[in-house]
Amino acid sequence: MSNTSKLITPLQVTRALGVEAAGYTIPGVGNQTLYGDAGKNVLSGGSGVDTITGGLGADTISAGTGDDMIRAMSVAELSGDRIDGGLGFDELEVDLSASTSAVSFVAFDPALTGVRFGATIAGVESFRLNGGAYDDTFTGGRWNDWFVGGGGNDTLNGGIGKDWLEGGNGNDKLYGGNGNDSLLGGAGNDYMSGGYGVDWLSADDGNDTLFGGAGGDYMYGHDGNDTINGESGGDTIEGGSGRDVIDGGDGDDYLRGGGDNDTVRGGEGNDRIAHSMESWAGDGMDVLDGGAGTDTLSLSGVSGTFTAKTSTTKQTLSNGTTIINFEAYDISGSEGADRFTGWSGNDTLSGMSGNDTLIGLGGNDHLNGGLGVDILDGGDGDDLLIVGSGGKDTIKAGKGYDSVWVGRADLTTNLTFSVSGATGTLSDGTVITDGESFTIETGSGNDVLSAGTALHVDFDAGSGNNTMTGGKGNDQFYSTSGNDTVKGGDGNDRIIDSGGGTNKLDGGNGDDYISADTWTGTAATAIVGGAGNDVVTINNASGSTAGRFVADGGSGIDTLWISRYDSTKNLSFTLSANATLVNGDVTARNFERVHIIAGQGNDTLTAGNLADDLNGMAGNDTLKGLGGDDKLTGWYGADTILGGDGDDTIWGSGGIKDTHADKLYGEGGDDLITMNVSDYASGGSGADRVVVDFSEETFGVSFVFSNSLVKVNANTSFTGMEAIDFLGGSGNDTVTGGADVDYLDGAAGNDTLRGGAADDFLVDGRGNDKLYGDTGNDVFTRYLDEVGADYFHGGSGADTLNFNIVSDQSVIVDLENNARNGGVASGLTLVSIENVTGSYKDDTILGSAAGNVLKGGLGDDRLDGRAGNDRLEGGGHGDLLTGGAGADHFIYASDEAVGSGDRITDFTRGEDKLVIDDYVFGFTKLVLYSGNDLKATGTAAQFFFEKDNGRLWYDADGTANESDAVLVATLDKVTSLSTSDFLLI
């Protein structure tokens, strides 16, 4: 092979077939897989997501502007190479498994040029290294690295970013660093430290040592005698098999020792420690210590008697396990007769089957007797007592607001329930004292359920002929099959009738909701709303073929809902004091508002003077809104809709494809009218907006919006409109907006859209589109991950391009050089665009000399404002932010940004600002402590700035220890910071 360099050029056959061809480059033709040979190759990737393998020889690799993978099967393949990842999120993978000695590697910033493995490398964000049989040391950078140690005693450092560290064989040391990292120990006695972030640590074999660090970590010891320390954060820790020592540290932790004899300490915070008394679980004789805070001991498989004691009293369980420092208990029993007694905390006691005795004592307890003849005593506090079937139970709710749930769904005989004074009595012999709220579920008998003096009831009466009576509270009733009588009484009640019987439903006083469904039969249902603002819903799909309804709203502002969507009859209804739905079997009195879903006939529906909702469904319908802000939908058929007064929403066909010719009239008010092909729309008086929905059409249209008559095509027109939303189809559309705020979406096809005056919204779809914002601060949105030579011209004003895209590619935009646009922005021409919002991927967005607003989203983004007074918002995860010249603002205004761990490369005090959302961060006044080795002060939200390394930390609650301090940003070369460098918004 000659030592001269060889330029790999395209082959037309490779372009046509799209095959993987060794040694050939296809610049700019989508996603490529490129292979070099043993010579000196020149490989260029282009704008797609490329995979490039250079091979032996001193290669020159330019990955281009996509998110690329560069691979080397050995160190020898990298020797003498010159690698430039270009823009985008690029990764270098090196297989070191055949190395004959230990390898040491340290990542570096992609903006710099470094020499690694004999290669000159630039523009690479992430490294993926597979180690060999020796003691390797790998250190990652600020992006997401993937290190596998292989054999040997390896040391792996993740650095910043979401890293994967896998030790493999040997006694390895794994350090996650900043970011949400994944650490896998493998064989050997490993040391693992998660660092900052929510980390996942899995030790596997060996006697391992795990430290979670800051953040709520997930830690698993698996085999071996492990030592696991959660440190700060709400951690989840399971020891697995072996004699483990577990310490939750600060935060509210979940801890479980697992097999063998373990020592588990909760530490600070409100912790839950789980232990199984079942012989098959093999949990062993553990030492369990809740530590400080309000801790819960969760015991499963407890048989016989358990009595909780004061938290400082050491107890020994039947299997030899010792417990101390627990304030609450979660105890589940056996199949036998168990007796459990809680303490002053919020206990959960479950008896399972058997004749159990459960005593809650203090706290808000949850007692579940299960099957059998049980005794439940809630004690003090607001308790929930669950009464199972199969026994004559004795229930004493105790003090506080107590809720009792009684399950009798399997009962076939009649059941009565009533509350008198402090005592509730069931006819099966169960007695309940001191309950405030009752939930009763019955079976197939003819049941009589009465609230009496209860504060609240929830009755589900089953399939018999039932009578249910509420009380003074906000009660709930369920009626199924059978002839039921329901009286809500006082309060805002909810009555649900899902059966087909002859029912009487009376809401009583209060703002009640009553729903009656009749799917089969011809039974009659009488509904009375009573006093209050009631809602009555009648669901009878086929109209007169099933059920008859007489509804009286009573006094108040009452609303009637009627559904007849499956009816084939011509329905007629006019809202009045005494109204009848002709051919629909509903007589309605005293309703002020109406919502009707008609069927397949030619219906005539007239609403009232308030906000009503009419839907004609199929058929040639006539809908009249009259007064109020109405919603009127024609659906299928040639419909005529008149909005009347008020700000109405009118749909000719409800968002579906319908070629029938609708006539839509907004009349008075500021109306929103949606029309399809063949429709005519008139706005009338007021500021009206028309939505021209051609999204299902295959032809294109061309028109200029105005307030006069506009012909969209030969048989579609509108007049009297002040603004437009246009939704195009697959044709080539040419649409120009007006003087108001317009929304133009061409969808597929080669479209030309012009916003006109005002701040317009323009959407790019499939095809080669041209979008012009014209005047105003316009917003362009690219939704689809499509290849297209699209043109965006912002015009005057501060214009924004948003990438709302779900894609495997990132956004790569250079506002000063369109040739460098890549990823999902490949092929785009941007003119007079000042602001860009990226995607959820790892985006690269470079600004211009103007004052730009650049937003990265949820990925690990790189934002550079260049000149001008810029606003940079990285979003979540660790972003690289460079303001450039000018007075720049770095924005932290979302929950994801709180612990994002950004790097700001050029923060200039006295010129730039850190902009903090006071609501997100919980500040009424910004609190900042600056120095080294700082500690929290007080319990208010606060910032810490470390002078020696430029790190800015945030602690939501200071010394309260409910939340951990999280890294907000690292400010390069900044050694001091004051409150004047911040701006609260």
Buried (B, 14 or more C-beta within 10 A) or exposed (E): EEEEEBEBEBBEEBEEEEEEBEBBBBBBBBBBBBBBBEBBBBBBBBBBBBBBBBBBBBBBBBBBBBBBBBBBBBBBBBBBBBBBBBBBBBBBBBBBBEBEEBBEBBBBBBEEBBEBBEBBBBBBBBBBBBBBBBBBBBBBBBBBBBBBBBBBBBBBBBBBBBBBBBBBBBBBBBBBBBBBBBBBBBBBBBBBBBBBBBBBBBBBBBBBBBBBBBBBBBBBBBBBBBBBBBBBBBBBBBBBBBBBBBBBBBBBBBBBBBBBBBBBBBBBBBBBBBBBBEEEEEBBEBBBBBBBBBBBBBBBBBBEEBEBEEBEEEBEBEBEBBBBBBBBBBBBBBEBBBBBBBBBBBBBBBBBBBBBBBBBBBBBBBBBBBBBBBBBBBBBBBBBBBBBBBBEBBBBBBEBBBBBBBBBEEBEBBBBBBBEEEBBBBBBEBEBBBBBBBBBBBBBBBBBBBBBBBBBBBBBBBBBBBBBBBBBBBBBBBBBBBBBBBBBBBBBBBBBBBBBBBBBBBBBBBBBBBBBBBEEBEBBBBBBBBBBBBBBBBBBBBBBBBBBBBBBBBEBEBBBBBBBBBBBBBBBBBBEEEBBBBBBBBBBBBBBBBBBBBBBBBBBBBBBBBBBBBBBBBBBBBBBBBBBBBBBBBBBBBBBBBBBBBBBBBBBBBBEBBBBBBBBBBBBBBBBBBBBBBBBBBBBEBEBBBBBBBBBBEEBBEBEBEBEEBEBBEEBBBBBBBBBBBBBBBBBBBBBBBBBBBBBBBBBBBBBBBBBBBBBBBBBBBBBBBBBBBBBBBBBBBBBBBBBEBBBBBBEBBBBBBBBBEBEBBBBBBBEEBEBBBBBBBBBBBBBBBBBBBBBBBBBBBBBBBBBBBBBBBBBBBBBBBBBBBBBBBBBBBBBBBBBBBBBBBBBBBEBBBBBBBBBBBBBBEEBBBBBBBEBBBBEEBBBBBEEEBEBEEBBBBBBBBBEEBBBBBBBBBEEBBBBBBBBBBBEEBEEBEEEBBBBE
